[in-house]
Amino acid sequence: MGEMTLMPSGGGVFEVVVDGDLVFSKKALGRHAEDGEVLPLVSAAISG
């Protein structure tokens, strides 16, 4: 991975976007990410 940018937002929204694709959304799922849940999603999105 070459670069990562943290973009603050409001309202308790936590979303992870890789190259324009949403890979995790707390808002859409209605729950927090579980331990170890987000990294595999990011890795899968990066590897294509």
PDB file of all heavy atoms in Angstrom:
ATOM      1  N   MET A   1       0.849  -1.159   0.000  1.00  0.00           N
ATOM      2  CA  MET A   1       0.000   0.000   0.000  1.00  0.00           C
ATOM      3  C   MET A   1       0.897   1.223   0.000  1.00  0.00           C
ATOM      4  O   MET A   1       1.795   1.343   0.822  1.00  0.00           O
ATOM      5  CB  MET A   1      -0.898  -0.026   1.241  1.00  0.00           C
ATOM      6  CG  MET A   1      -1.763   1.164   1.323  1.00  0.00           C
ATOM      7  SD  MET A   1      -2.880   1.330   2.757  1.00  0.00           S
ATOM      8  CE  MET A   1      -2.971  -0.248   3.471  1.00  0.00           C
ATOM      9  N   GLY A   2       0.618   2.132  -0.883  1.00  0.00           N
ATOM     10  CA  GLY A   2       1.444   3.306  -1.000  1.00  0.00           C
ATOM     11  C   GLY A   2       1.035   4.445  -0.098  1.00  0.00           C
ATOM     12  O   GLY A   2       1.867   5.115   0.485  1.00  0.00           O
ATOM     13  N   GLU A   3      -0.260   4.649   0.088  1.00  0.00           N
ATOM     14  CA  GLU A   3      -0.717   5.818   0.829  1.00  0.00           C
ATOM     15  C   GLU A   3      -2.066   5.549   1.470  1.00  0.00           C
ATOM     16  O   GLU A   3      -2.904   4.845   0.917  1.00  0.00           O
ATOM     17  CB  GLU A   3      -0.842   7.000  -0.126  1.00  0.00           C
ATOM     18  CG  GLU A   3      -1.282   8.283   0.515  1.00  0.00           C
ATOM     19  CD  GLU A   3      -1.371   9.413  -0.498  1.00  0.00           C
ATOM     20  OE1 GLU A   3      -0.471   9.527  -1.351  1.00  0.00           O
ATOM     21  OE2 GLU A   3      -2.346  10.167  -0.435  1.00  0.00           O
ATOM     22  N   MET A   4      -2.268   6.121   2.657  1.00  0.00           N
ATOM     23  CA  MET A   4      -3.546   6.022   3.344  1.00  0.00           C
ATOM     24  C   MET A   4      -3.894   7.404   3.869  1.00  0.00           C
ATOM     25  O   MET A   4      -3.021   8.117   4.366  1.00  0.00           O
ATOM     26  CB  MET A   4      -3.464   5.058   4.523  1.00  0.00           C
ATOM     27  CG  MET A   4      -4.768   4.902   5.240  1.00  0.00           C
ATOM     28  SD  MET A   4      -4.689   3.913   6.751  1.00  0.00           S
ATOM     29  CE  MET A   4      -3.993   2.398   6.191  1.00  0.00           C
ATOM     30  N   THR A   5      -5.164   7.784   3.741  1.00  0.00           N
ATOM     31  CA  THR A   5      -5.610   9.087   4.216  1.00  0.00           C
ATOM     32  C   THR A   5      -6.780   8.904   5.163  1.00  0.00           C
ATOM     33  O   THR A   5      -7.751   8.222   4.827  1.00  0.00           O
ATOM     34  CB  THR A   5      -6.060   9.981   3.038  1.00  0.00           C
ATOM     35  OG1 THR A   5      -4.977  10.092   2.117  1.00  0.00           O
ATOM     36  CG2 THR A   5      -6.466  11.347   3.501  1.00  0.00           C
ATOM     37  N   LEU A   6      -6.696   9.491   6.344  1.00  0.00           N
ATOM     38  CA  LEU A   6      -7.783   9.486   7.302  1.00  0.00           C
ATOM     39  C   LEU A   6      -8.592  10.749   7.094  1.00  0.00           C
ATOM     40  O   LEU A   6      -8.053  11.860   7.126  1.00  0.00           O
ATOM     41  CB  LEU A   6      -7.232   9.447   8.728  1.00  0.00           C
ATOM     42  CG  LEU A   6      -8.249   9.488   9.848  1.00  0.00           C
ATOM     43  CD1 LEU A   6      -9.174   8.272   9.776  1.00  0.00           C
ATOM     44  CD2 LEU A   6      -7.545   9.537  11.188  1.00  0.00           C
ATOM     45  N   MET A   7      -9.893  10.573   6.850  1.00  0.00           N
ATOM     46  CA  MET A   7     -10.761  11.711   6.592  1.00  0.00           C
ATOM     47  C   MET A   7     -11.816  11.778   7.691  1.00  0.00           C
ATOM     48  O   MET A   7     -12.713  10.936   7.737  1.00  0.00           O
ATOM     49  CB  MET A   7     -11.414  11.573   5.222  1.00  0.00           C
ATOM     50  CG  MET A   7     -10.398  11.545   4.095  1.00  0.00           C
ATOM     51  SD  MET A   7     -11.097  11.254   2.477  1.00  0.00           S
ATOM     52  CE  MET A   7     -12.141  12.661   2.279  1.00  0.00           C
ATOM     53  N   PRO A   8     -11.701  12.762   8.580  1.00  0.00           N
ATOM     54  CA  PRO A   8     -12.663  12.885   9.671  1.00  0.00           C
ATOM     55  C   PRO A   8     -14.067  13.177   9.147  1.00  0.00           C
ATOM     56  O   PRO A   8     -14.241  13.811   8.110  1.00  0.00           O
ATOM     57  CB  PRO A   8     -12.148  14.072  10.484  1.00  0.00           C
ATOM     58  CG  PRO A   8     -10.840  14.450   9.924  1.00  0.00           C
ATOM     59  CD  PRO A   8     -10.685  13.806   8.599  1.00  0.00           C
ATOM     60  N   SER A   9     -15.062  12.666   9.867  1.00  0.00           N
ATOM     61  CA  SER A   9     -16.455  12.955   9.538  1.00  0.00           C
ATOM     62  C   SER A   9     -17.213  13.096  10.847  1.00  0.00           C
ATOM     63  O   SER A   9     -16.637  13.019  11.918  1.00  0.00           O
ATOM     64  CB  SER A   9     -17.051  11.848   8.658  1.00  0.00           C
ATOM     65  OG  SER A   9     -17.138  10.644   9.379  1.00  0.00           O
ATOM     66  N   GLY A  10     -18.498  13.248  10.765  1.00  0.00           N
ATOM     67  CA  GLY A  10     -19.304  13.425  11.966  1.00  0.00           C
ATOM     68  C   GLY A  10     -20.421  12.402  12.047  1.00  0.00           C
ATOM     69  O   GLY A  10     -20.622  11.596  11.150  1.00  0.00           O
ATOM     70  N   GLY A  11     -21.117  12.433  13.156  1.00  0.00           N
ATOM     71  CA  GLY A  11     -22.291  11.582  13.307  1.00  0.00           C
ATOM     72  C   GLY A  11     -21.990  10.125  13.565  1.00  0.00           C
ATOM     73  O   GLY A  11     -22.861   9.283  13.379  1.00  0.00           O
ATOM     74  N   GLY A  12     -20.772   9.792  13.967  1.00  0.00           N
ATOM     75  CA  GLY A  12     -20.450   8.401  14.279  1.00  0.00           C
ATOM     76  C   GLY A  12     -20.256   7.526  13.061  1.00  0.00           C
ATOM     77  O   GLY A  12     -20.296   6.309  13.151  1.00  0.00           O
ATOM     78  N   VAL A  13     -20.065   8.125  11.903  1.00  0.00           N
ATOM     79  CA  VAL A  13     -19.877   7.362  10.665  1.00  0.00           C
ATOM     80  C   VAL A  13     -18.438   6.849  10.607  1.00  0.00           C
ATOM     81  O   VAL A  13     -17.494   7.589  10.845  1.00  0.00           O
ATOM     82  CB  VAL A  13     -20.177   8.236   9.430  1.00  0.00           C
ATOM     83  CG1 VAL A  13     -19.851   7.497   8.145  1.00  0.00           C
ATOM     84  CG2 VAL A  13     -21.629   8.664   9.437  1.00  0.00           C
ATOM     85  N   PHE A  14     -18.291   5.552  10.326  1.00  0.00           N
ATOM     86  CA  PHE A  14     -16.973   4.962  10.112  1.00  0.00           C
ATOM     87  C   PHE A  14     -17.063   4.163   8.826  1.00  0.00           C
ATOM     88  O   PHE A  14     -17.762   3.151   8.750  1.00  0.00           O
ATOM     89  CB  PHE A  14     -16.575   4.055  11.280  1.00  0.00           C
ATOM     90  CG  PHE A  14     -15.268   3.324  11.056  1.00  0.00           C
ATOM     91  CD1 PHE A  14     -14.059   3.997  11.136  1.00  0.00           C
ATOM     92  CD2 PHE A  14     -15.254   1.972  10.756  1.00  0.00           C
ATOM     93  CE1 PHE A  14     -12.860   3.331  10.930  1.00  0.00           C
ATOM     94  CE2 PHE A  14     -14.062   1.295  10.549  1.00  0.00           C
ATOM     95  CZ  PHE A  14     -12.863   1.973  10.635  1.00  0.00           C
ATOM     96  N   GLU A  15     -16.404   4.651   7.796  1.00  0.00           N
ATOM     97  CA  GLU A  15     -16.410   3.961   6.507  1.00  0.00           C
ATOM     98  C   GLU A  15     -14.984   3.824   6.007  1.00  0.00           C
ATOM     99  O   GLU A  15     -14.163   4.727   6.191  1.00  0.00           O
ATOM    100  CB  GLU A  15     -17.251   4.731   5.488  1.00  0.00           C
ATOM    101  CG  GLU A  15     -18.721   4.750   5.849  1.00  0.00           C
ATOM    102  CD  GLU A  15     -19.585   5.415   4.814  1.00  0.00           C
ATOM    103  OE1 GLU A  15     -19.129   6.360   4.148  1.00  0.00           O
ATOM    104  OE2 GLU A  15     -20.746   4.976   4.677  1.00  0.00           O
ATOM    105  N   VAL A  16     -14.709   2.700   5.371  1.00  0.00           N
ATOM    106  CA  VAL A  16     -13.396   2.447   4.795  1.00  0.00           C
ATOM    107  C   VAL A  16     -13.582   2.304   3.293  1.00  0.00           C
ATOM    108  O   VAL A  16     -14.370   1.468   2.832  1.00  0.00           O
ATOM    109  CB  VAL A  16     -12.751   1.170   5.377  1.00  0.00           C
ATOM    110  CG1 VAL A  16     -11.403   0.907   4.742  1.00  0.00           C
ATOM    111  CG2 VAL A  16     -12.626   1.292   6.900  1.00  0.00           C
ATOM    112  N   VAL A  17     -12.862   3.155   2.550  1.00  0.00           N
ATOM    113  CA  VAL A  17     -12.963   3.173   1.096  1.00  0.00           C
ATOM    114  C   VAL A  17     -11.576   2.914   0.522  1.00  0.00           C
ATOM    115  O   VAL A  17     -10.596   3.522   0.943  1.00  0.00           O
ATOM    116  CB  VAL A  17     -13.487   4.547   0.605  1.00  0.00           C
ATOM    117  CG1 VAL A  17     -13.555   4.591  -0.909  1.00  0.00           C
ATOM    118  CG2 VAL A  17     -14.843   4.850   1.232  1.00  0.00           C
ATOM    119  N   VAL A  18     -11.494   1.984  -0.431  1.00  0.00           N
ATOM    120  CA  VAL A  18     -10.234   1.662  -1.103  1.00  0.00           C
ATOM    121  C   VAL A  18     -10.417   1.924  -2.587  1.00  0.00           C
ATOM    122  O   VAL A  18     -11.288   1.324  -3.224  1.00  0.00           O
ATOM    123  CB  VAL A  18      -9.825   0.188  -0.861  1.00  0.00           C
ATOM    124  CG1 VAL A  18      -8.559  -0.151  -1.629  1.00  0.00           C
ATOM    125  CG2 VAL A  18      -9.656  -0.100   0.624  1.00  0.00           C
ATOM    126  N   ASP A  19      -9.621   2.827  -3.121  1.00  0.00           N
ATOM    127  CA  ASP A  19      -9.696   3.192  -4.543  1.00  0.00           C
ATOM    128  C   ASP A  19     -11.123   3.491  -4.987  1.00  0.00           C
ATOM    129  O   ASP A  19     -11.575   3.063  -6.051  1.00  0.00           O
ATOM    130  CB  ASP A  19      -9.096   2.088  -5.417  1.00  0.00           C
ATOM    131  CG  ASP A  19      -7.606   1.945  -5.243  1.00  0.00           C
ATOM    132  OD1 ASP A  19      -6.947   2.949  -4.904  1.00  0.00           O
ATOM    133  OD2 ASP A  19      -7.083   0.827  -5.434  1.00  0.00           O
ATOM    134  N   GLY A  20     -11.872   4.194  -4.137  1.00  0.00           N
ATOM    135  CA  GLY A  20     -13.234   4.585  -4.475  1.00  0.00           C
ATOM    136  C   GLY A  20     -14.295   3.553  -4.170  1.00  0.00           C
ATOM    137  O   GLY A  20     -15.483   3.818  -4.348  1.00  0.00           O
ATOM    138  N   ASP A  21     -13.906   2.367  -3.722  1.00  0.00           N
ATOM    139  CA  ASP A  21     -14.863   1.299  -3.403  1.00  0.00           C
ATOM    140  C   ASP A  21     -15.053   1.195  -1.898  1.00  0.00           C
ATOM    141  O   ASP A  21     -14.084   1.047  -1.151  1.00  0.00           O
ATOM    142  CB  ASP A  21     -14.385  -0.049  -3.942  1.00  0.00           C
ATOM    143  CG  ASP A  21     -14.320  -0.086  -5.458  1.00  0.00           C
ATOM    144  OD1 ASP A  21     -15.192   0.529  -6.099  1.00  0.00           O
ATOM    145  OD2 ASP A  21     -13.403  -0.727  -5.997  1.00  0.00           O
ATOM    146  N   LEU A  22     -16.298   1.218  -1.443  1.00  0.00           N
ATOM    147  CA  LEU A  22     -16.614   1.084  -0.031  1.00  0.00           C
ATOM    148  C   LEU A  22     -16.413  -0.366   0.391  1.00  0.00           C
ATOM    149  O   LEU A  22     -17.029  -1.270  -0.169  1.00  0.00           O
ATOM    150  CB  LEU A  22     -18.069   1.503   0.212  1.00  0.00           C
ATOM    151  CG  LEU A  22     -18.567   1.503   1.648  1.00  0.00           C
ATOM    152  CD1 LEU A  22     -17.814   2.539   2.481  1.00  0.00           C
ATOM    153  CD2 LEU A  22     -20.065   1.779   1.680  1.00  0.00           C
ATOM    154  N   VAL A  23     -15.519  -0.598   1.352  1.00  0.00           N
ATOM    155  CA  VAL A  23     -15.254  -1.968   1.797  1.00  0.00           C
ATOM    156  C   VAL A  23     -15.806  -2.252   3.184  1.00  0.00           C
ATOM    157  O   VAL A  23     -16.002  -3.410   3.545  1.00  0.00           O
ATOM    158  CB  VAL A  23     -13.748  -2.330   1.732  1.00  0.00           C
ATOM    159  CG1 VAL A  23     -13.253  -2.291   0.301  1.00  0.00           C
ATOM    160  CG2 VAL A  23     -12.908  -1.459   2.630  1.00  0.00           C
ATOM    161  N   PHE A  24     -16.071  -1.200   3.970  1.00  0.00           N
ATOM    162  CA  PHE A  24     -16.731  -1.373   5.265  1.00  0.00           C
ATOM    163  C   PHE A  24     -17.494  -0.108   5.599  1.00  0.00           C
ATOM    164  O   PHE A  24     -16.990   1.000   5.404  1.00  0.00           O
ATOM    165  CB  PHE A  24     -15.734  -1.646   6.403  1.00  0.00           C
ATOM    166  CG  PHE A  24     -16.429  -1.857   7.726  1.00  0.00           C
ATOM    167  CD1 PHE A  24     -16.889  -3.109   8.078  1.00  0.00           C
ATOM    168  CD2 PHE A  24     -16.683  -0.797   8.580  1.00  0.00           C
ATOM    169  CE1 PHE A  24     -17.580  -3.304   9.276  1.00  0.00           C
ATOM    170  CE2 PHE A  24     -17.373  -0.978   9.773  1.00  0.00           C
ATOM    171  CZ  PHE A  24     -17.816  -2.230  10.120  1.00  0.00           C
ATOM    172  N   SER A  25     -18.712  -0.273   6.107  1.00  0.00           N
ATOM    173  CA  SER A  25     -19.517   0.868   6.527  1.00  0.00           C
ATOM    174  C   SER A  25     -20.256   0.532   7.813  1.00  0.00           C
ATOM    175  O   SER A  25     -21.133  -0.329   7.832  1.00  0.00           O
ATOM    176  CB  SER A  25     -20.536   1.236   5.445  1.00  0.00           C
ATOM    177  OG  SER A  25     -21.432   2.224   5.936  1.00  0.00           O
ATOM    178  N   LYS A  26     -19.882   1.212   8.883  1.00  0.00           N
ATOM    179  CA  LYS A  26     -20.584   1.061  10.161  1.00  0.00           C
ATOM    180  C   LYS A  26     -22.041   1.474   9.996  1.00  0.00           C
ATOM    181  O   LYS A  26     -22.945   0.833  10.526  1.00  0.00           O
ATOM    182  CB  LYS A  26     -19.906   1.915  11.230  1.00  0.00           C
ATOM    183  CG  LYS A  26     -20.634   1.928  12.554  1.00  0.00           C
ATOM    184  CD  LYS A  26     -19.995   2.926  13.508  1.00  0.00           C
ATOM    185  CE  LYS A  26     -20.946   3.244  14.628  1.00  0.00           C
ATOM    186  NZ  LYS A  26     -20.596   4.450  15.336  1.00  0.00           N
ATOM    187  N   LYS A  27     -22.259   2.536   9.241  1.00  0.00           N
ATOM    188  CA  LYS A  27     -23.617   3.040   9.036  1.00  0.00           C
ATOM    189  C   LYS A  27     -24.490   2.016   8.311  1.00  0.00           C
ATOM    190  O   LYS A  27     -25.621   1.750   8.713  1.00  0.00           O
ATOM    191  CB  LYS A  27     -23.572   4.351   8.247  1.00  0.00           C
ATOM    192  CG  LYS A  27     -24.907   5.012   8.077  1.00  0.00           C
ATOM    193  CD  LYS A  27     -24.772   6.337   7.374  1.00  0.00           C
ATOM    194  CE  LYS A  27     -26.117   6.999   7.206  1.00  0.00           C
ATOM    195  NZ  LYS A  27     -26.005   8.291   6.522  1.00  0.00           N
ATOM    196  N   ALA A  28     -23.955   1.415   7.250  1.00  0.00           N
ATOM    197  CA  ALA A  28     -24.737   0.450   6.470  1.00  0.00           C
ATOM    198  C   ALA A  28     -25.016  -0.833   7.261  1.00  0.00           C
ATOM    199  O   ALA A  28     -26.102  -1.409   7.163  1.00  0.00           O
ATOM    200  CB  ALA A  28     -24.014   0.111   5.174  1.00  0.00           C
ATOM    201  N   LEU A  29     -24.016  -1.268   8.055  1.00  0.00           N
ATOM    202  CA  LEU A  29     -24.177  -2.512   8.816  1.00  0.00           C
ATOM    203  C   LEU A  29     -24.871  -2.309  10.158  1.00  0.00           C
ATOM    204  O   LEU A  29     -25.354  -3.276  10.761  1.00  0.00           O
ATOM    205  CB  LEU A  29     -22.808  -3.163   9.053  1.00  0.00           C
ATOM    206  CG  LEU A  29     -22.094  -3.662   7.804  1.00  0.00           C
ATOM    207  CD1 LEU A  29     -20.693  -4.136   8.160  1.00  0.00           C
ATOM    208  CD2 LEU A  29     -22.890  -4.785   7.160  1.00  0.00           C
ATOM    209  N   GLY A  30     -24.872  -1.066  10.643  1.00  0.00           N
ATOM    210  CA  GLY A  30     -25.499  -0.778  11.921  1.00  0.00           C
ATOM    211  C   GLY A  30     -24.718  -1.301  13.112  1.00  0.00           C
ATOM    212  O   GLY A  30     -25.293  -1.571  14.162  1.00  0.00           O
ATOM    213  N   ARG A  31     -23.401  -1.454  12.936  1.00  0.00           N
ATOM    214  CA  ARG A  31     -22.565  -1.971  14.026  1.00  0.00           C
ATOM    215  C   ARG A  31     -21.120  -1.537  13.816  1.00  0.00           C
ATOM    216  O   ARG A  31     -20.728  -1.166  12.722  1.00  0.00           O
ATOM    217  CB  ARG A  31     -22.623  -3.497  14.097  1.00  0.00           C
ATOM    218  CG  ARG A  31     -22.067  -4.184  12.853  1.00  0.00           C
ATOM    219  CD  ARG A  31     -22.011  -5.688  13.002  1.00  0.00           C
ATOM    220  NE  ARG A  31     -21.535  -6.339  11.802  1.00  0.00           N
ATOM    221  CZ  ARG A  31     -20.262  -6.458  11.454  1.00  0.00           C
ATOM    222  NH1 ARG A  31     -19.311  -5.969  12.210  1.00  0.00           N
ATOM    223  NH2 ARG A  31     -19.918  -7.091  10.351  1.00  0.00           N
ATOM    224  N   HIS A  32     -20.362  -1.616  14.909  1.00  0.00           N
ATOM    225  CA  HIS A  32     -18.930  -1.335  14.832  1.00  0.00           C
ATOM    226  C   HIS A  32     -18.212  -2.500  14.160  1.00  0.00           C
ATOM    227  O   HIS A  32     -18.712  -3.636  14.167  1.00  0.00           O
ATOM    228  CB  HIS A  32     -18.345  -1.152  16.236  1.00  0.00           C
ATOM    229  CG  HIS A  32     -18.810   0.085  16.917  1.00  0.00           C
ATOM    230  ND1 HIS A  32     -18.293   1.323  16.641  1.00  0.00           N
ATOM    231  CD2 HIS A  32     -19.754   0.281  17.871  1.00  0.00           C
ATOM    232  CE1 HIS A  32     -18.893   2.219  17.392  1.00  0.00           C
ATOM    233  NE2 HIS A  32     -19.785   1.619  18.147  1.00  0.00           N
ATOM    234  N   ALA A  33     -17.050  -2.238  13.630  1.00  0.00           N
ATOM    235  CA  ALA A  33     -16.207  -3.306  13.091  1.00  0.00           C
ATOM    236  C   ALA A  33     -15.711  -4.172  14.244  1.00  0.00           C
ATOM    237  O   ALA A  33     -15.416  -3.669  15.329  1.00  0.00           O
ATOM    238  CB  ALA A  33     -15.016  -2.720  12.347  1.00  0.00           C
ATOM    239  N   GLU A  34     -15.645  -5.454  14.015  1.00  0.00           N
ATOM    240  CA  GLU A  34     -15.099  -6.365  15.017  1.00  0.00           C
ATOM    241  C   GLU A  34     -13.585  -6.390  14.881  1.00  0.00           C
ATOM    242  O   GLU A  34     -13.033  -6.043  13.834  1.00  0.00           O
ATOM    243  CB  GLU A  34     -15.688  -7.761  14.821  1.00  0.00           C
ATOM    244  CG  GLU A  34     -17.195  -7.787  15.052  1.00  0.00           C
ATOM    245  CD  GLU A  34     -17.792  -9.169  14.876  1.00  0.00           C
ATOM    246  OE1 GLU A  34     -17.040 -10.156  14.856  1.00  0.00           O
ATOM    247  OE2 GLU A  34     -19.028  -9.242  14.760  1.00  0.00           O
ATOM    248  N   ASP A  35     -12.904  -6.800  15.954  1.00  0.00           N
ATOM    249  CA  ASP A  35     -11.446  -6.901  15.922  1.00  0.00           C
ATOM    250  C   ASP A  35     -11.000  -7.729  14.731  1.00  0.00           C
ATOM    251  O   ASP A  35     -11.509  -8.837  14.520  1.00  0.00           O
ATOM    252  CB  ASP A  35     -10.912  -7.538  17.201  1.00  0.00           C
ATOM    253  CG  ASP A  35     -11.004  -6.618  18.406  1.00  0.00           C
ATOM    254  OD1 ASP A  35     -11.202  -5.412  18.208  1.00  0.00           O
ATOM    255  OD2 ASP A  35     -10.864  -7.114  19.532  1.00  0.00           O
ATOM    256  N   GLY A  36     -10.093  -7.187  13.956  1.00  0.00           N
ATOM    257  CA  GLY A  36      -9.523  -7.902  12.823  1.00  0.00           C
ATOM    258  C   GLY A  36     -10.407  -7.972  11.588  1.00  0.00           C
ATOM    259  O   GLY A  36     -10.060  -8.645  10.620  1.00  0.00           O
ATOM    260  N   GLU A  37     -11.534  -7.291  11.584  1.00  0.00           N
ATOM    261  CA  GLU A  37     -12.474  -7.388  10.457  1.00  0.00           C
ATOM    262  C   GLU A  37     -12.080  -6.529   9.258  1.00  0.00           C
ATOM    263  O   GLU A  37     -12.248  -6.946   8.108  1.00  0.00           O
ATOM    264  CB  GLU A  37     -13.863  -6.983  10.939  1.00  0.00           C
ATOM    265  CG  GLU A  37     -14.941  -7.079   9.885  1.00  0.00           C
ATOM    266  CD  GLU A  37     -16.332  -6.781  10.398  1.00  0.00           C
ATOM    267  OE1 GLU A  37     -16.491  -6.335  11.554  1.00  0.00           O
ATOM    268  OE2 GLU A  37     -17.282  -6.997   9.624  1.00  0.00           O
ATOM    269  N   VAL A  38     -11.556  -5.341   9.502  1.00  0.00           N
ATOM    270  CA  VAL A  38     -11.342  -4.384   8.417  1.00  0.00           C
ATOM    271  C   VAL A  38     -10.089  -4.688   7.597  1.00  0.00           C
ATOM    272  O   VAL A  38     -10.110  -4.594   6.368  1.00  0.00           O
ATOM    273  CB  VAL A  38     -11.317  -2.946   8.967  1.00  0.00           C
ATOM    274  CG1 VAL A  38     -10.967  -1.952   7.877  1.00  0.00           C
ATOM    275  CG2 VAL A  38     -12.665  -2.599   9.587  1.00  0.00           C
ATOM    276  N   LEU A  39      -9.011  -5.065   8.249  1.00  0.00           N
ATOM    277  CA  LEU A  39      -7.753  -5.290   7.529  1.00  0.00           C
ATOM    278  C   LEU A  39      -7.882  -6.321   6.401  1.00  0.00           C
ATOM    279  O   LEU A  39      -7.414  -6.059   5.287  1.00  0.00           O
ATOM    280  CB  LEU A  39      -6.636  -5.686   8.497  1.00  0.00           C
ATOM    281  CG  LEU A  39      -5.248  -5.821   7.874  1.00  0.00           C
ATOM    282  CD1 LEU A  39      -4.824  -4.543   7.174  1.00  0.00           C
ATOM    283  CD2 LEU A  39      -4.240  -6.204   8.943  1.00  0.00           C
ATOM    284  N   PRO A  40      -8.524  -7.485   6.612  1.00  0.00           N
ATOM    285  CA  PRO A  40      -8.682  -8.416   5.485  1.00  0.00           C
ATOM    286  C   PRO A  40      -9.508  -7.841   4.332  1.00  0.00           C
ATOM    287  O   PRO A  40      -9.250  -8.142   3.165  1.00  0.00           O
ATOM    288  CB  PRO A  40      -9.391  -9.624   6.103  1.00  0.00           C
ATOM    289  CG  PRO A  40      -9.103  -9.544   7.561  1.00  0.00           C
ATOM    290  CD  PRO A  40      -8.992  -8.088   7.867  1.00  0.00           C
ATOM    291  N   LEU A  41     -10.484  -6.993   4.648  1.00  0.00           N
ATOM    292  CA  LEU A  41     -11.295  -6.368   3.601  1.00  0.00           C
ATOM    293  C   LEU A  41     -10.451  -5.412   2.765  1.00  0.00           C
ATOM    294  O   LEU A  41     -10.558  -5.383   1.537  1.00  0.00           O
ATOM    295  CB  LEU A  41     -12.481  -5.620   4.219  1.00  0.00           C
ATOM    296  CG  LEU A  41     -13.490  -6.473   4.969  1.00  0.00           C
ATOM    297  CD1 LEU A  41     -14.499  -5.590   5.692  1.00  0.00           C
ATOM    298  CD2 LEU A  41     -14.195  -7.439   4.035  1.00  0.00           C
ATOM    299  N   VAL A  42      -9.599  -4.652   3.456  1.00  0.00           N
ATOM    300  CA  VAL A  42      -8.694  -3.723   2.754  1.00  0.00           C
ATOM    301  C   VAL A  42      -7.689  -4.514   1.923  1.00  0.00           C
ATOM    302  O   VAL A  42      -7.451  -4.193   0.750  1.00  0.00           O
ATOM    303  CB  VAL A  42      -7.985  -2.788   3.754  1.00  0.00           C
ATOM    304  CG1 VAL A  42      -6.896  -1.990   3.061  1.00  0.00           C
ATOM    305  CG2 VAL A  42      -8.992  -1.859   4.425  1.00  0.00           C
ATOM    306  N   SER A  43      -7.102  -5.546   2.496  1.00  0.00           N
ATOM    307  CA  SER A  43      -6.126  -6.373   1.770  1.00  0.00           C
ATOM    308  C   SER A  43      -6.741  -6.987   0.523  1.00  0.00           C
ATOM    309  O   SER A  43      -6.118  -7.001  -0.538  1.00  0.00           O
ATOM    310  CB  SER A  43      -5.603  -7.483   2.685  1.00  0.00           C
ATOM    311  OG  SER A  43      -4.877  -6.929   3.754  1.00  0.00           O
ATOM    312  N   ALA A  44      -7.961  -7.497   0.642  1.00  0.00           N
ATOM    313  CA  ALA A  44      -8.653  -8.094  -0.509  1.00  0.00           C
ATOM    314  C   ALA A  44      -8.918  -7.048  -1.588  1.00  0.00           C
ATOM    315  O   ALA A  44      -8.760  -7.323  -2.781  1.00  0.00           O
ATOM    316  CB  ALA A  44      -9.950  -8.752  -0.060  1.00  0.00           C
ATOM    317  N   ALA A  45      -9.299  -5.855  -1.181  1.00  0.00           N
ATOM    318  CA  ALA A  45      -9.573  -4.796  -2.157  1.00  0.00           C
ATOM    319  C   ALA A  45      -8.305  -4.349  -2.866  1.00  0.00           C
ATOM    320  O   ALA A  45      -8.342  -4.056  -4.057  1.00  0.00           O
ATOM    321  CB  ALA A  45     -10.221  -3.600  -1.441  1.00  0.00           C
ATOM    322  N   ILE A  46      -7.198  -4.324  -2.142  1.00  0.00           N
ATOM    323  CA  ILE A  46      -5.937  -3.912  -2.743  1.00  0.00           C
ATOM    324  C   ILE A  46      -5.429  -4.964  -3.728  1.00  0.00           C
ATOM    325  O   ILE A  46      -4.928  -4.635  -4.810  1.00  0.00           O
ATOM    326  CB  ILE A  46      -4.874  -3.646  -1.653  1.00  0.00           C
ATOM    327  CG1 ILE A  46      -5.229  -2.393  -0.882  1.00  0.00           C
ATOM    328  CG2 ILE A  46      -3.474  -3.523  -2.256  1.00  0.00           C
ATOM    329  CD1 ILE A  46      -4.395  -2.158   0.353  1.00  0.00           C
ATOM    330  N   SER A  47      -5.563  -6.225  -3.357  1.00  0.00           N
ATOM    331  CA  SER A  47      -5.042  -7.294  -4.218  1.00  0.00           C
ATOM    332  C   SER A  47      -5.937  -7.564  -5.418  1.00  0.00           C
ATOM    333  O   SER A  47      -5.519  -8.257  -6.343  1.00  0.00           O
ATOM    334  CB  SER A  47      -4.823  -8.570  -3.411  1.00  0.00           C
ATOM    335  OG  SER A  47      -6.050  -9.100  -2.943  1.00  0.00           O
ATOM    336  N   GLY A  48      -7.141  -7.011  -5.380  1.00  0.00           N
ATOM    337  CA  GLY A  48      -8.038  -7.088  -6.520  1.00  0.00           C
ATOM    338  C   GLY A  48      -8.684  -8.389  -6.693  1.00  0.00           C
ATOM    339  O   GLY A  48      -9.231  -8.885  -7.524  1.00  0.00           O
TER     340      GLY A  48
END
